[in-house]
């Protein structure tokens, strides 16, 4: 069994942003030369997420609206966490969206269902953050 590890770095221009990282993850698979196994992708920051869903702009808008209803950014004073930082809402949004995904690797390809893509979700951006890609298999 072989393993491969790589960190992907992202810096968003906005506080909240969704980025399709499927191509970058598939590139990691290609570099690894592992054709059968599993790919783990996880956000290495507690205000960011990695998740799987459809790459559709209306859905991305719906995420923004829904997450903002669940954990509104403002007023900052509504959260006990906010003091030195003002990102309590980002921690909560990450909890809802999840930390990581695991995708089967079959014949050197990410084994997705119809429309599935891997996304990096940033909820407290404008600074450099990373995603870990770990591939295990043969």
C-alpha beads as a LAMMPS data file, in Angstrom:
LAMMPS data file: protein, C-alpha beads

138 atoms
137 bonds

1 atom types
1 bond types

-500.0 500.0 xlo xhi
-500.0 500.0 ylo yhi
-500.0 500.0 zlo zhi

Masses

1 110.0

Atoms # bond

1 1 1 0.000 0.000 0.000
2 1 1 1.209 3.495 -0.866
3 1 1 0.332 6.871 0.589
4 1 1 0.563 10.428 -0.698
5 1 1 0.180 13.748 1.123
6 1 1 -0.106 17.274 -0.227
7 1 1 -1.347 20.605 1.085
8 1 1 -3.406 22.836 -1.199
9 1 1 -3.378 26.537 -0.301
10 1 1 -6.191 29.016 -0.935
11 1 1 -6.598 32.715 -0.333
12 1 1 -10.018 34.158 -0.973
13 1 1 -10.853 37.745 -1.862
14 1 1 -14.055 37.666 0.166
15 1 1 -14.885 36.658 3.714
16 1 1 -17.106 33.819 2.489
17 1 1 -16.456 31.914 -0.692
18 1 1 -16.982 28.456 -2.191
19 1 1 -14.260 27.076 -4.463
20 1 1 -14.552 23.931 -6.564
21 1 1 -11.304 22.057 -5.848
22 1 1 -12.107 18.843 -7.736
23 1 1 -9.484 19.493 -10.435
24 1 1 -6.764 20.176 -7.862
25 1 1 -7.652 16.977 -5.989
26 1 1 -7.667 14.938 -9.214
27 1 1 -4.223 16.412 -9.993
28 1 1 -3.049 15.082 -6.622
29 1 1 -4.416 11.668 -7.581
30 1 1 -2.483 11.824 -10.846
31 1 1 0.730 12.832 -9.027
32 1 1 0.315 10.044 -6.486
33 1 1 0.147 7.324 -9.147
34 1 1 -2.311 5.525 -6.864
35 1 1 -5.185 4.079 -8.876
36 1 1 -7.271 2.192 -6.288
37 1 1 -7.939 3.417 -2.767
38 1 1 -9.300 6.431 -0.932
39 1 1 -8.787 10.174 -1.005
40 1 1 -9.249 12.217 2.157
41 1 1 -9.570 15.987 1.860
42 1 1 -9.890 18.063 4.982
43 1 1 -9.787 21.720 5.882
44 1 1 -6.882 22.498 8.178
45 1 1 -8.555 25.595 9.647
46 1 1 -11.521 25.773 12.005
47 1 1 -13.360 28.407 9.985
48 1 1 -13.207 26.541 6.668
49 1 1 -14.867 23.428 5.300
50 1 1 -14.512 20.741 2.657
51 1 1 -17.733 19.195 1.370
52 1 1 -19.272 17.514 -1.664
53 1 1 -22.193 18.849 -3.663
54 1 1 -23.304 20.140 -7.061
55 1 1 -21.423 23.002 -8.737
56 1 1 -24.461 25.138 -9.451
57 1 1 -24.541 28.895 -8.831
58 1 1 -28.116 28.926 -7.530
59 1 1 -27.208 26.306 -4.944
60 1 1 -24.133 28.318 -3.929
61 1 1 -26.377 31.343 -3.379
62 1 1 -28.779 29.194 -1.364
63 1 1 -25.904 28.055 0.865
64 1 1 -24.969 31.663 1.564
65 1 1 -28.538 32.635 2.451
66 1 1 -29.194 29.494 4.521
67 1 1 -25.927 29.638 6.453
68 1 1 -26.396 33.334 7.166
69 1 1 -29.855 32.575 8.618
70 1 1 -28.397 29.807 10.805
71 1 1 -25.374 31.788 12.005
72 1 1 -25.554 35.454 11.028
73 1 1 -22.241 37.297 10.953
74 1 1 -23.645 40.442 12.586
75 1 1 -24.159 41.770 15.102
76 1 1 -20.793 40.528 16.332
77 1 1 -21.931 41.130 19.921
78 1 1 -24.391 38.208 19.759
79 1 1 -21.524 35.724 20.217
80 1 1 -19.479 35.183 23.377
81 1 1 -16.550 33.954 21.238
82 1 1 -16.225 37.348 19.592
83 1 1 -13.802 39.565 21.423
84 1 1 -10.339 39.597 19.937
85 1 1 -11.776 38.117 16.737
86 1 1 -15.175 38.532 15.107
87 1 1 -15.544 35.114 13.508
88 1 1 -17.840 33.071 15.749
89 1 1 -20.307 32.733 12.875
90 1 1 -17.560 31.197 10.706
91 1 1 -16.884 28.516 13.339
92 1 1 -20.578 27.632 13.407
93 1 1 -20.878 27.580 9.604
94 1 1 -17.895 25.227 9.396
95 1 1 -19.534 22.890 11.913
96 1 1 -22.646 22.682 9.743
97 1 1 -20.748 22.205 6.463
98 1 1 -18.242 19.705 7.818
99 1 1 -14.493 19.312 8.038
100 1 1 -13.665 16.648 5.451
101 1 1 -14.699 14.286 2.701
102 1 1 -13.540 10.822 1.716
103 1 1 -13.860 9.805 -1.934
104 1 1 -13.240 6.353 -3.391
105 1 1 -10.513 6.172 -5.992
106 1 1 -11.242 3.795 -8.871
107 1 1 -9.025 3.263 -11.899
108 1 1 -7.148 6.488 -11.102
109 1 1 -10.266 8.672 -10.973
110 1 1 -12.313 10.217 -8.176
111 1 1 -15.355 7.940 -8.035
112 1 1 -18.133 10.534 -7.887
113 1 1 -21.864 10.158 -8.203
114 1 1 -23.692 12.287 -10.767
115 1 1 -22.963 16.006 -10.334
116 1 1 -20.734 15.504 -7.275
117 1 1 -17.787 17.867 -6.894
118 1 1 -15.441 18.697 -3.996
119 1 1 -15.634 22.208 -2.573
120 1 1 -13.539 24.287 -0.233
121 1 1 -15.853 26.486 1.822
122 1 1 -14.282 29.598 3.307
123 1 1 -16.233 31.379 6.048
124 1 1 -13.601 33.775 7.456
125 1 1 -11.377 34.521 4.494
126 1 1 -9.005 37.042 3.064
127 1 1 -6.002 35.109 4.327
128 1 1 -4.081 32.042 3.239
129 1 1 -5.481 28.692 4.400
130 1 1 -4.843 25.074 3.506
131 1 1 -6.557 21.807 2.676
132 1 1 -4.857 18.478 3.308
133 1 1 -5.120 15.811 0.606
134 1 1 -4.168 12.321 1.763
135 1 1 -4.371 9.393 -0.642
136 1 1 -4.006 5.789 0.449
137 1 1 -4.121 2.761 -1.815
138 1 1 -2.292 0.912 -4.550

Bonds

1 1 1 2
2 1 2 3
3 1 3 4
4 1 4 5
5 1 5 6
6 1 6 7
7 1 7 8
8 1 8 9
9 1 9 10
10 1 10 11
11 1 11 12
12 1 12 13
13 1 13 14
14 1 14 15
15 1 15 16
16 1 16 17
17 1 17 18
18 1 18 19
19 1 19 20
20 1 20 21
21 1 21 22
22 1 22 23
23 1 23 24
24 1 24 25
25 1 25 26
26 1 26 27
27 1 27 28
28 1 28 29
29 1 29 30
30 1 30 31
31 1 31 32
32 1 32 33
33 1 33 34
34 1 34 35
35 1 35 36
36 1 36 37
37 1 37 38
38 1 38 39
39 1 39 40
40 1 40 41
41 1 41 42
42 1 42 43
43 1 43 44
44 1 44 45
45 1 45 46
46 1 46 47
47 1 47 48
48 1 48 49
49 1 49 50
50 1 50 51
51 1 51 52
52 1 52 53
53 1 53 54
54 1 54 55
55 1 55 56
56 1 56 57
57 1 57 58
58 1 58 59
59 1 59 60
60 1 60 61
61 1 61 62
62 1 62 63
63 1 63 64
64 1 64 65
65 1 65 66
66 1 66 67
67 1 67 68
68 1 68 69
69 1 69 70
70 1 70 71
71 1 71 72
72 1 72 73
73 1 73 74
74 1 74 75
75 1 75 76
76 1 76 77
77 1 77 78
78 1 78 79
79 1 79 80
80 1 80 81
81 1 81 82
82 1 82 83
83 1 83 84
84 1 84 85
85 1 85 86
86 1 86 87
87 1 87 88
88 1 88 89
89 1 89 90
90 1 90 91
91 1 91 92
92 1 92 93
93 1 93 94
94 1 94 95
95 1 95 96
96 1 96 97
97 1 97 98
98 1 98 99
99 1 99 100
100 1 100 101
101 1 101 102
102 1 102 103
103 1 103 104
104 1 104 105
105 1 105 106
106 1 106 107
107 1 107 108
108 1 108 109
109 1 109 110
110 1 110 111
111 1 111 112
112 1 112 113
113 1 113 114
114 1 114 115
115 1 115 116
116 1 116 117
117 1 117 118
118 1 118 119
119 1 119 120
120 1 120 121
121 1 121 122
122 1 122 123
123 1 123 124
124 1 124 125
125 1 125 126
126 1 126 127
127 1 127 128
128 1 128 129
129 1 129 130
130 1 130 131
131 1 131 132
132 1 132 133
133 1 133 134
134 1 134 135
135 1 135 136
136 1 136 137
137 1 137 138
